[in-house]
Amino acid sequence: MNTRTFLQDQVLGMKWLNGLIGHGLSLLGLDLNSRIGGSIQFFLYDTIKIMVLLLRSRLIENYAE
């Protein structure tokens, strides 16, 4: 894996976050291959990702002022 692929997948794509949420839900006994398990994983992952992106854009906007 080269540096560009790593940055795009892991840092910008936040694949590590999806894996972390999946691992946590698996520890709670939730089947990630079921509809409800996959839906919960997607909801948590997307909610956190959107909040991080909004916070990052807000911080950049405030820094630029």
Secondary structure, 3 states (H helix, E strand, C coil): CCHHHHHHHHHHCCHHHHHHHHHHHHHCCCCCCCHHHHHHHHHHHHHHHHHHHHHHHHHHHHHHC
